[in-house]
Amino acid sequence: MADPAVPPAHTPKNYTASVATLFTGVDCTGDYFTLRPNGGHGSERLKVRSVVFA
């Protein structure tokens, strides 16, 4: 389980060949946002705690 004292990640970038689905909660829970492959990115306002690649 993630340590709640550790702040969430921000400003995500996806340099993989897969779609990245980012989640606000640990264990891929909570609200989510997808990043396209090969350079997709989110703003520094996007705070995430887990990711899955498809």
C-alpha distance matrix in Angstrom:
0.0 3.8 6.5 8.8 11.7 11.4 13.7 13.4 15.4 18.9 22.1 20.7 23.2 23.4 25.7 24.9 27.4 24.9 23.9 20.5 18.9 16.6 14.5 14.0 10.8 7.3 7.9 11.5 12.4 14.9 17.9 18.5 21.1 22.5 23.9 26.9 27.2 29.1 28.6 27.0 25.6 24.4 25.4 23.8 23.4 20.8 17.4 14.5 10.8 10.9 14.0 15.8 19.3 22.2
3.8 0.0 3.8 6.1 8.7 7.8 10.0 9.8 12.0 15.6 19.0 18.0 20.7 21.4 23.8 23.6 26.3 24.1 23.0 19.4 17.9 15.1 13.1 12.1 9.5 6.6 8.7 11.6 12.4 14.2 16.8 17.3 19.5 21.1 22.2 25.4 25.7 27.3 26.5 24.9 23.1 21.7 22.4 20.5 20.2 18.0 14.4 11.8 8.2 9.4 12.9 15.5 18.9 22.1
6.5 3.8 0.0 3.8 5.4 5.6 8.7 10.0 12.7 16.3 19.8 19.5 22.5 23.7 26.1 26.3 29.2 27.2 26.1 22.3 20.9 17.8 15.7 14.0 11.7 9.6 12.2 14.9 15.3 16.5 18.9 19.8 21.8 23.7 24.7 28.0 28.4 29.8 28.5 27.0 24.8 23.2 23.3 20.8 20.6 18.9 15.1 13.5 10.3 12.4 16.0 18.9 22.2 25.6
8.8 6.1 3.8 0.0 3.8 5.4 7.3 8.8 12.3 15.4 19.1 19.3 22.7 24.2 27.0 27.4 30.3 28.1 26.5 22.7 20.8 17.4 14.9 12.4 10.4 9.5 12.9 15.0 14.5 14.8 17.1 18.6 20.8 23.2 24.4 28.0 28.9 30.4 28.8 26.9 24.4 22.2 22.0 19.4 18.6 17.3 13.5 12.5 10.0 12.9 16.6 19.8 23.3 26.5
11.7 8.7 5.4 3.8 0.0 3.8 6.3 9.3 12.4 15.4 19.1 19.8 23.2 25.2 27.7 28.6 31.7 29.9 28.4 24.6 23.1 19.6 17.5 14.9 13.6 12.8 16.2 18.2 17.9 18.0 19.9 21.1 22.9 25.2 26.0 29.5 30.3 31.4 29.5 27.9 25.1 22.9 22.2 19.2 18.7 18.1 14.3 14.0 12.1 15.2 18.8 22.2 25.4 28.8
11.4 7.8 5.6 5.4 3.8 0.0 3.8 6.6 9.1 12.3 15.9 16.4 19.6 21.6 24.1 25.0 28.3 26.7 25.4 21.6 20.5 17.0 15.5 13.4 12.6 11.7 15.0 16.6 17.0 17.2 18.7 19.3 20.6 22.6 23.0 26.4 27.0 27.8 26.0 24.6 21.8 19.9 19.4 16.5 16.6 15.7 12.0 11.5 9.7 12.8 16.1 19.6 22.5 26.1
13.7 10.0 8.7 7.3 6.3 3.8 0.0 3.8 6.6 9.2 12.9 14.0 17.4 19.8 22.6 23.9 27.1 25.5 23.9 20.1 18.9 15.2 13.9 11.4 11.6 11.9 15.4 16.1 16.3 15.8 16.6 17.2 18.2 20.3 20.7 24.2 25.2 26.0 23.8 22.1 19.1 16.9 16.0 12.9 12.9 12.3 8.8 9.2 8.5 12.1 15.3 19.0 21.8 25.2
13.4 9.8 10.0 8.8 9.3 6.6 3.8 0.0 3.8 6.5 10.3 10.8 14.4 16.6 19.6 20.7 23.8 22.0 20.2 16.4 15.2 11.4 10.3 8.1 9.0 9.7 13.1 13.1 13.5 13.0 13.5 13.6 14.4 16.5 17.0 20.5 21.6 22.8 20.7 18.8 15.9 13.7 13.3 10.9 10.7 9.2 5.6 5.4 5.3 8.9 11.8 15.6 18.3 21.7
15.4 12.0 12.7 12.3 12.4 9.1 6.6 3.8 0.0 3.8 7.2 7.4 10.9 13.3 16.1 17.6 20.8 19.4 17.8 14.2 13.7 10.2 10.4 9.4 11.0 11.5 14.2 13.7 14.8 14.6 14.4 13.5 13.4 14.8 14.5 17.8 18.6 19.4 17.2 15.6 12.8 11.0 11.1 8.9 9.9 8.2 5.6 5.2 6.3 8.8 10.6 14.4 16.4 19.9
18.9 15.6 16.3 15.4 15.4 12.3 9.2 6.5 3.8 0.0 3.8 5.6 9.2 12.3 15.3 17.4 20.4 19.2 17.4 14.1 13.8 10.5 11.3 10.4 13.0 14.3 16.9 15.6 16.5 15.6 14.4 13.3 12.3 13.7 13.0 16.3 17.5 18.1 15.3 13.5 10.2 8.0 7.4 5.1 6.8 5.6 4.8 6.3 9.0 11.1 12.2 15.7 17.2 20.4
22.1 19.0 19.8 19.1 19.1 15.9 12.9 10.3 7.2 3.8 0.0 3.8 6.7 10.2 13.0 15.6 18.5 17.9 16.1 13.4 13.8 11.3 13.1 12.9 15.9 17.2 19.3 17.6 18.8 17.8 16.0 14.2 12.2 12.9 11.3 14.1 15.3 15.4 12.3 10.7 7.1 5.3 4.9 4.1 7.1 6.3 7.6 9.0 11.9 13.3 13.3 16.3 17.0 19.9
20.7 18.0 19.5 19.3 19.8 16.4 14.0 10.8 7.4 5.6 3.8 0.0 3.8 6.8 9.9 12.1 15.0 14.2 12.6 9.8 10.7 8.7 11.3 12.1 14.8 15.7 17.2 15.3 17.1 16.8 15.1 12.7 10.5 10.4 8.5 11.3 12.1 12.5 9.9 8.3 5.5 5.3 7.3 7.7 9.9 7.7 8.5 8.3 10.8 11.0 10.2 12.9 13.3 16.2
23.2 20.7 22.5 22.7 23.2 19.6 17.4 14.4 10.9 9.2 6.7 3.8 0.0 3.8 6.4 9.1 12.1 12.0 11.1 9.2 11.3 10.5 13.8 15.3 17.9 18.5 19.4 17.3 19.5 19.5 17.7 14.7 12.1 10.7 7.7 9.3 9.3 9.0 6.4 5.8 4.3 6.6 9.2 10.5 13.0 11.0 12.3 11.7 13.8 13.3 11.5 13.3 12.6 15.2
23.4 21.4 23.7 24.2 25.2 21.6 19.8 16.6 13.3 12.3 10.2 6.8 3.8 0.0 3.8 5.6 8.3 8.3 7.9 6.8 9.9 10.3 14.0 16.3 18.5 18.8 18.9 16.7 19.3 19.8 18.2 14.8 12.1 9.7 6.5 7.1 6.0 6.2 5.2 5.1 6.2 9.1 12.3 14.0 16.1 13.6 14.6 13.3 14.9 13.3 10.6 11.3 9.7 12.0
25.7 23.8 26.1 27.0 27.7 24.1 22.6 19.6 16.1 15.3 13.0 9.9 6.4 3.8 0.0 3.8 6.8 8.5 9.7 9.5 13.0 13.8 17.5 19.9 21.9 21.7 21.6 19.7 22.6 23.4 21.9 18.4 15.8 13.1 9.7 9.0 6.4 4.6 5.0 7.2 8.9 12.3 15.3 16.9 19.4 17.1 18.1 16.7 18.0 16.3 13.5 13.6 11.3 13.3
24.9 23.6 26.3 27.4 28.6 25.0 23.9 20.7 17.6 17.4 15.6 12.1 9.1 5.6 3.8 0.0 3.8 5.4 7.7 8.3 12.0 13.6 17.2 20.1 21.7 21.2 20.4 18.5 21.7 23.0 21.7 18.2 15.9 12.8 10.1 9.0 5.7 5.5 7.7 9.1 11.5 14.6 17.9 19.5 21.6 18.9 19.6 17.5 18.2 15.8 12.5 11.7 8.7 10.3
27.4 26.3 29.2 30.3 31.7 28.3 27.1 23.8 20.8 20.4 18.5 15.0 12.1 8.3 6.8 3.8 0.0 3.8 7.0 9.2 12.9 15.3 18.9 22.1 23.7 23.3 22.1 19.9 23.0 24.3 22.9 19.2 16.8 13.3 10.8 8.6 5.0 5.7 9.1 10.3 13.4 16.6 20.1 22.2 24.0 21.1 22.1 20.0 20.8 18.1 14.5 12.8 9.2 9.2
24.9 24.1 27.2 28.1 29.9 26.7 25.5 22.0 19.4 19.2 17.9 14.2 12.0 8.3 8.5 5.4 3.8 0.0 3.8 6.2 9.5 12.4 15.8 19.3 20.7 20.4 19.0 16.5 19.6 21.0 19.7 16.0 14.0 10.5 8.9 7.4 5.0 7.8 10.4 10.2 13.0 15.6 19.3 21.3 22.6 19.4 20.2 17.8 18.5 15.5 11.7 9.6 5.9 5.6
23.9 23.0 26.1 26.5 28.4 25.4 23.9 20.2 17.8 17.4 16.1 12.6 11.1 7.9 9.7 7.7 7.0 3.8 0.0 3.8 6.5 9.7 13.1 16.6 18.3 18.6 17.5 14.5 17.1 18.0 16.4 12.6 10.4 6.8 5.9 5.1 5.0 8.7 10.3 8.7 11.1 13.1 16.9 19.1 19.9 16.6 17.7 15.5 16.6 13.8 10.2 8.4 5.7 5.4
20.5 19.4 22.3 22.7 24.6 21.6 20.1 16.4 14.2 14.1 13.4 9.8 9.2 6.8 9.5 8.3 9.2 6.2 3.8 0.0 3.8 6.2 9.8 13.1 14.8 15.1 14.3 11.5 14.2 15.1 13.8 10.1 8.4 5.6 5.1 6.7 7.2 10.2 10.7 8.7 9.9 11.2 14.8 16.5 17.2 13.7 14.3 11.8 12.8 10.1 6.6 5.8 4.6 6.6
18.9 17.9 20.9 20.8 23.1 20.5 18.9 15.2 13.7 13.8 13.8 10.7 11.3 9.9 13.0 12.0 12.9 9.5 6.5 3.8 0.0 3.8 6.7 10.3 11.9 12.7 12.0 8.6 10.8 11.5 10.2 6.6 5.7 4.3 6.4 8.9 10.5 13.7 13.7 11.0 11.4 11.4 14.7 16.3 16.1 12.4 12.7 10.1 11.1 8.5 5.6 5.4 6.3 7.9
16.6 15.1 17.8 17.4 19.6 17.0 15.2 11.4 10.2 10.5 11.3 8.7 10.5 10.3 13.8 13.6 15.3 12.4 9.7 6.2 3.8 0.0 3.8 6.9 9.0 10.1 10.5 7.5 9.3 9.6 8.4 5.4 5.3 6.0 7.7 11.1 12.7 15.3 14.5 11.7 10.9 10.0 12.6 13.5 13.2 9.4 9.1 6.3 7.6 5.9 4.4 6.7 8.8 11.3
14.5 13.1 15.7 14.9 17.5 15.5 13.9 10.3 10.4 11.3 13.1 11.3 13.8 14.0 17.5 17.2 18.9 15.8 13.1 9.8 6.7 3.8 0.0 3.8 5.4 7.4 8.3 5.4 6.0 6.0 5.7 4.4 6.6 8.8 11.2 14.7 16.5 19.1 18.2 15.3 14.1 12.4 14.3 14.5 13.4 9.7 8.4 5.5 6.1 5.2 6.0 8.5 11.5 13.8
14.0 12.1 14.0 12.4 14.9 13.4 11.4 8.1 9.4 10.4 12.9 12.1 15.3 16.3 19.9 20.1 22.1 19.3 16.6 13.1 10.3 6.9 3.8 0.0 3.8 7.0 9.5 7.6 6.7 5.3 5.5 6.3 8.7 11.6 13.8 17.5 19.5 21.8 20.4 17.4 15.4 13.0 13.9 13.4 11.6 8.5 6.4 4.4 5.3 6.9 9.0 12.0 15.1 17.5
10.8 9.5 11.7 10.4 13.6 12.6 11.6 9.0 11.0 13.0 15.9 14.8 17.9 18.5 21.9 21.7 23.7 20.7 18.3 14.8 11.9 9.0 5.4 3.8 0.0 3.8 6.6 6.1 4.7 4.9 7.4 8.7 11.7 14.3 16.5 20.1 21.7 24.1 23.0 20.3 18.6 16.5 17.5 16.6 15.1 12.2 9.4 6.9 5.3 6.5 9.5 12.1 15.7 18.2
7.3 6.6 9.6 9.5 12.8 11.7 11.9 9.7 11.5 14.3 17.2 15.7 18.5 18.8 21.7 21.2 23.3 20.4 18.6 15.1 12.7 10.1 7.4 7.0 3.8 0.0 3.8 5.5 5.9 8.0 10.7 11.3 14.0 15.9 17.8 21.1 22.1 24.4 23.7 21.4 19.9 18.4 19.6 18.6 17.7 14.7 11.7 8.5 5.4 5.5 8.9 11.3 15.0 17.7
7.9 8.7 12.2 12.9 16.2 15.0 15.4 13.1 14.2 16.9 19.3 17.2 19.4 18.9 21.6 20.4 22.1 19.0 17.5 14.3 12.0 10.5 8.3 9.5 6.6 3.8 0.0 3.8 5.7 9.1 11.8 11.8 14.5 15.8 17.8 20.7 21.4 24.0 23.9 21.8 20.9 19.9 21.7 21.2 20.5 17.1 14.6 11.0 8.1 6.2 8.3 9.4 13.2 15.5
11.5 11.6 14.9 15.0 18.2 16.6 16.1 13.1 13.7 15.6 17.6 15.3 17.3 16.7 19.7 18.5 19.9 16.5 14.5 11.5 8.6 7.5 5.4 7.6 6.1 5.5 3.8 0.0 3.8 7.0 8.9 8.3 11.0 12.2 14.7 17.5 18.7 21.5 21.4 18.9 18.3 17.3 19.4 19.5 18.6 15.0 13.1 9.6 7.9 5.4 6.4 7.3 11.0 13.0
12.4 12.4 15.3 14.5 17.9 17.0 16.3 13.5 14.8 16.5 18.8 17.1 19.5 19.3 22.6 21.7 23.0 19.6 17.1 14.2 10.8 9.3 6.0 6.7 4.7 5.9 5.7 3.8 0.0 3.8 6.8 7.8 11.4 13.5 16.5 19.6 21.3 24.2 23.8 20.9 19.9 18.2 19.9 19.9 18.3 14.9 13.0 10.2 8.9 8.0 9.6 10.8 14.4 16.0
14.9 14.2 16.5 14.8 18.0 17.2 15.8 13.0 14.6 15.6 17.8 16.8 19.5 19.8 23.4 23.0 24.3 21.0 18.0 15.1 11.5 9.6 6.0 5.3 4.9 8.0 9.1 7.0 3.8 0.0 3.8 6.4 10.1 13.1 16.2 19.6 21.8 24.7 23.8 20.6 19.3 17.0 18.2 18.2 16.0 13.0 11.4 9.6 9.6 9.7 11.4 13.1 16.3 17.9
17.9 16.8 18.9 17.1 19.9 18.7 16.6 13.5 14.4 14.4 16.0 15.1 17.7 18.2 21.9 21.7 22.9 19.7 16.4 13.8 10.2 8.4 5.7 5.5 7.4 10.7 11.8 8.9 6.8 3.8 0.0 3.8 7.2 10.6 13.8 17.1 19.8 22.7 21.6 18.1 16.7 14.3 15.5 16.1 13.8 10.7 10.3 9.2 10.5 10.7 11.5 13.2 15.9 17.2
18.5 17.3 19.8 18.6 21.1 19.3 17.2 13.6 13.5 13.3 14.2 12.7 14.7 14.8 18.4 18.2 19.2 16.0 12.6 10.1 6.6 5.4 4.4 6.3 8.7 11.3 11.8 8.3 7.8 6.4 3.8 0.0 3.8 6.9 10.2 13.4 16.0 19.0 18.1 14.7 13.8 11.9 13.9 15.1 13.4 9.9 10.1 8.5 10.2 9.5 9.1 10.4 12.6 13.9
21.1 19.5 21.8 20.8 22.9 20.6 18.2 14.4 13.4 12.3 12.2 10.5 12.1 12.1 15.8 15.9 16.8 14.0 10.4 8.4 5.7 5.3 6.6 8.7 11.7 14.0 14.5 11.0 11.4 10.1 7.2 3.8 0.0 3.8 6.8 10.1 13.1 15.9 14.8 11.2 10.4 8.9 11.4 13.3 12.2 8.8 10.2 9.1 11.7 10.9 9.6 10.8 12.0 13.1
22.5 21.1 23.7 23.2 25.2 22.6 20.3 16.5 14.8 13.7 12.9 10.4 10.7 9.7 13.1 12.8 13.3 10.5 6.8 5.6 4.3 6.0 8.8 11.6 14.3 15.9 15.8 12.2 13.5 13.1 10.6 6.9 3.8 0.0 3.8 6.6 9.5 12.6 12.1 8.7 9.1 9.1 12.4 14.8 14.5 11.1 12.8 11.3 13.5 11.8 9.4 9.6 9.6 10.3
23.9 22.2 24.7 24.4 26.0 23.0 20.7 17.0 14.5 13.0 11.3 8.5 7.7 6.5 9.7 10.1 10.8 8.9 5.9 5.1 6.4 7.7 11.2 13.8 16.5 17.8 17.8 14.7 16.5 16.2 13.8 10.2 6.8 3.8 0.0 3.8 6.5 9.1 8.3 5.0 6.1 7.4 11.2 13.8 14.5 11.5 13.4 12.2 14.6 13.0 10.3 10.6 9.6 10.7
26.9 25.4 28.0 28.0 29.5 26.4 24.2 20.5 17.8 16.3 14.1 11.3 9.3 7.1 9.0 9.0 8.6 7.4 5.1 6.7 8.9 11.1 14.7 17.5 20.1 21.1 20.7 17.5 19.6 19.6 17.1 13.4 10.1 6.6 3.8 0.0 3.8 6.7 7.0 4.7 7.8 10.2 13.8 16.8 17.8 15.0 17.1 15.9 18.0 16.2 13.0 12.5 10.3 10.5
27.2 25.7 28.4 28.9 30.3 27.0 25.2 21.6 18.6 17.5 15.3 12.1 9.3 6.0 6.4 5.7 5.0 5.0 5.0 7.2 10.5 12.7 16.5 19.5 21.7 22.1 21.4 18.7 21.3 21.8 19.8 16.0 13.1 9.5 6.5 3.8 0.0 3.8 5.9 5.8 9.3 12.4 16.0 18.5 20.1 17.4 19.0 17.5 19.1 16.9 13.4 12.5 9.6 9.8
29.1 27.3 29.8 30.4 31.4 27.8 26.0 22.8 19.4 18.1 15.4 12.5 9.0 6.2 4.6 5.5 5.7 7.8 8.7 10.2 13.7 15.3 19.1 21.8 24.1 24.4 24.0 21.5 24.2 24.7 22.7 19.0 15.9 12.6 9.1 6.7 3.8 0.0 3.8 6.1 9.4 13.1 16.3 18.7 20.9 18.6 20.4 19.2 20.9 19.0 15.8 15.3 12.4 13.1
28.6 26.5 28.5 28.8 29.5 26.0 23.8 20.7 17.2 15.3 12.3 9.9 6.4 5.2 5.0 7.7 9.1 10.4 10.3 10.7 13.7 14.5 18.2 20.4 23.0 23.7 23.9 21.4 23.8 23.8 21.6 18.1 14.8 12.1 8.3 7.0 5.9 3.8 0.0 3.8 6.3 10.1 13.0 15.4 17.8 16.0 18.0 17.4 19.6 18.3 15.6 16.0 13.9 15.2
27.0 24.9 27.0 26.9 27.9 24.6 22.1 18.8 15.6 13.5 10.7 8.3 5.8 5.1 7.2 9.1 10.3 10.2 8.7 8.7 11.0 11.7 15.3 17.4 20.3 21.4 21.8 18.9 20.9 20.6 18.1 14.7 11.2 8.7 5.0 4.7 5.8 6.1 3.8 0.0 3.8 7.2 10.6 13.4 15.2 13.1 15.4 14.9 17.4 16.3 13.7 14.3 12.7 13.9
25.6 23.1 24.8 24.4 25.1 21.8 19.1 15.9 12.8 10.2 7.1 5.5 4.3 6.2 8.9 11.5 13.4 13.0 11.1 9.9 11.4 10.9 14.1 15.4 18.6 19.9 20.9 18.3 19.9 19.3 16.7 13.8 10.4 9.1 6.1 7.8 9.3 9.4 6.3 3.8 0.0 3.8 6.9 9.6 11.6 9.8 12.3 12.5 15.4 15.1 13.3 14.9 14.2 16.1
24.4 21.7 23.2 22.2 22.9 19.9 16.9 13.7 11.0 8.0 5.3 5.3 6.6 9.1 12.3 14.6 16.6 15.6 13.1 11.2 11.4 10.0 12.4 13.0 16.5 18.4 19.9 17.3 18.2 17.0 14.3 11.9 8.9 9.1 7.4 10.2 12.4 13.1 10.1 7.2 3.8 0.0 3.8 6.7 8.0 6.3 9.3 10.3 13.7 14.2 13.2 15.4 15.6 17.6
25.4 22.4 23.3 22.0 22.2 19.4 16.0 13.3 11.1 7.4 4.9 7.3 9.2 12.3 15.3 17.9 20.1 19.3 16.9 14.8 14.7 12.6 14.3 13.9 17.5 19.6 21.7 19.4 19.9 18.2 15.5 13.9 11.4 12.4 11.2 13.8 16.0 16.3 13.0 10.6 6.9 3.8 0.0 3.8 5.2 5.6 8.9 11.1 14.8 16.1 15.8 18.5 19.0 21.3
23.8 20.5 20.8 19.4 19.2 16.5 12.9 10.9 8.9 5.1 4.1 7.7 10.5 14.0 16.9 19.5 22.2 21.3 19.1 16.5 16.3 13.5 14.5 13.4 16.6 18.6 21.2 19.5 19.9 18.2 16.1 15.1 13.3 14.8 13.8 16.8 18.5 18.7 15.4 13.4 9.6 6.7 3.8 0.0 3.8 5.4 7.3 10.2 13.5 15.6 16.2 19.3 20.4 23.1
23.4 20.2 20.6 18.6 18.7 16.6 12.9 10.7 9.9 6.8 7.1 9.9 13.0 16.1 19.4 21.6 24.0 22.6 19.9 17.2 16.1 13.2 13.4 11.6 15.1 17.7 20.5 18.6 18.3 16.0 13.8 13.4 12.2 14.5 14.5 17.8 20.1 20.9 17.8 15.2 11.6 8.0 5.2 3.8 0.0 3.8 6.1 9.6 13.2 15.5 16.4 19.6 21.1 23.6
20.8 18.0 18.9 17.3 18.1 15.7 12.3 9.2 8.2 5.6 6.3 7.7 11.0 13.6 17.1 18.9 21.1 19.4 16.6 13.7 12.4 9.4 9.7 8.5 12.2 14.7 17.1 15.0 14.9 13.0 10.7 9.9 8.8 11.1 11.5 15.0 17.4 18.6 16.0 13.1 9.8 6.3 5.6 5.4 3.8 0.0 3.8 6.5 10.2 12.1 12.8 15.9 17.5 19.9
17.4 14.4 15.1 13.5 14.3 12.0 8.8 5.6 5.6 4.8 7.6 8.5 12.3 14.6 18.1 19.6 22.1 20.2 17.7 14.3 12.7 9.1 8.4 6.4 9.4 11.7 14.6 13.1 13.0 11.4 10.3 10.1 10.2 12.8 13.4 17.1 19.0 20.4 18.0 15.4 12.3 9.3 8.9 7.3 6.1 3.8 0.0 3.8 7.1 9.8 11.5 15.1 17.3 20.2
14.5 11.8 13.5 12.5 14.0 11.5 9.2 5.4 5.2 6.3 9.0 8.3 11.7 13.3 16.7 17.5 20.0 17.8 15.5 11.8 10.1 6.3 5.5 4.4 6.9 8.5 11.0 9.6 10.2 9.6 9.2 8.5 9.1 11.3 12.2 15.9 17.5 19.2 17.4 14.9 12.5 10.3 11.1 10.2 9.6 6.5 3.8 0.0 3.8 6.0 8.0 11.6 14.2 17.2
10.8 8.2 10.3 10.0 12.1 9.7 8.5 5.3 6.3 9.0 11.9 10.8 13.8 14.9 18.0 18.2 20.8 18.5 16.6 12.8 11.1 7.6 6.1 5.3 5.3 5.4 8.1 7.9 8.9 9.6 10.5 10.2 11.7 13.5 14.6 18.0 19.1 20.9 19.6 17.4 15.4 13.7 14.8 13.5 13.2 10.2 7.1 3.8 0.0 3.8 7.2 10.8 14.0 17.2
10.9 9.4 12.4 12.9 15.2 12.8 12.1 8.9 8.8 11.1 13.3 11.0 13.3 13.3 16.3 15.8 18.1 15.5 13.8 10.1 8.5 5.9 5.2 6.9 6.5 5.5 6.2 5.4 8.0 9.7 10.7 9.5 10.9 11.8 13.0 16.2 16.9 19.0 18.3 16.3 15.1 14.2 16.1 15.6 15.5 12.1 9.8 6.0 3.8 0.0 3.8 7.1 10.5 13.7
14.0 12.9 16.0 16.6 18.8 16.1 15.3 11.8 10.6 12.2 13.3 10.2 11.5 10.6 13.5 12.5 14.5 11.7 10.2 6.6 5.6 4.4 6.0 9.0 9.5 8.9 8.3 6.4 9.6 11.4 11.5 9.1 9.6 9.4 10.3 13.0 13.4 15.8 15.6 13.7 13.3 13.2 15.8 16.2 16.4 12.8 11.5 8.0 7.2 3.8 0.0 3.8 6.8 10.0
15.8 15.5 18.9 19.8 22.2 19.6 19.0 15.6 14.4 15.7 16.3 12.9 13.3 11.3 13.6 11.7 12.8 9.6 8.4 5.8 5.4 6.7 8.5 12.0 12.1 11.3 9.4 7.3 10.8 13.1 13.2 10.4 10.8 9.6 10.6 12.5 12.5 15.3 16.0 14.3 14.9 15.4 18.5 19.3 19.6 15.9 15.1 11.6 10.8 7.1 3.8 0.0 3.8 6.7
19.3 18.9 22.2 23.3 25.4 22.5 21.8 18.3 16.4 17.2 17.0 13.3 12.6 9.7 11.3 8.7 9.2 5.9 5.7 4.6 6.3 8.8 11.5 15.1 15.7 15.0 13.2 11.0 14.4 16.3 15.9 12.6 12.0 9.6 9.6 10.3 9.6 12.4 13.9 12.7 14.2 15.6 19.0 20.4 21.1 17.5 17.3 14.2 14.0 10.5 6.8 3.8 0.0 3.8
22.2 22.1 25.6 26.5 28.8 26.1 25.2 21.7 19.9 20.4 19.9 16.2 15.2 12.0 13.3 10.3 9.2 5.6 5.4 6.6 7.9 11.3 13.8 17.5 18.2 17.7 15.5 13.0 16.0 17.9 17.2 13.9 13.1 10.3 10.7 10.5 9.8 13.1 15.2 13.9 16.1 17.6 21.3 23.1 23.6 19.9 20.2 17.2 17.2 13.7 10.0 6.7 3.8 0.0
